């Protein structure tokens, strides 16, 4: 029974990691598309490009962290728990700063609209 649960968790972890990687790819593709469309119109909105990419990166980081938590739950030992803690801190800090950057850019964009 334990082997079945571990297999299920590892499979779930792989699927969740794949979703996270796909989100990064989608975010990059959409950001490049916005950039190129702006380039052809001669009015590139770098803020929009950055916000699009940042949103997808934040979501991908959440999925990757979830996958790491699942992996640690399947085979907990002090080494994996320590690695998870370090990864969780790094990803949480990245998410925090990306979130602050998104809020700042959105406030700047809303001020531009009001002017």
Protein Blocks (a to p, Z undefined) as FASTA:
>chain_A
ZZmmmmmmmmmmmmmmmmmmmmmmmmmmmmmmmmmmmmmnopacfklmmmmmmmmmmmmm
mmmmmmmmmmmmmmgcfklmmmmmmmmmmmmmmmmmmmmmmmmmmmmmmmmmmZZ
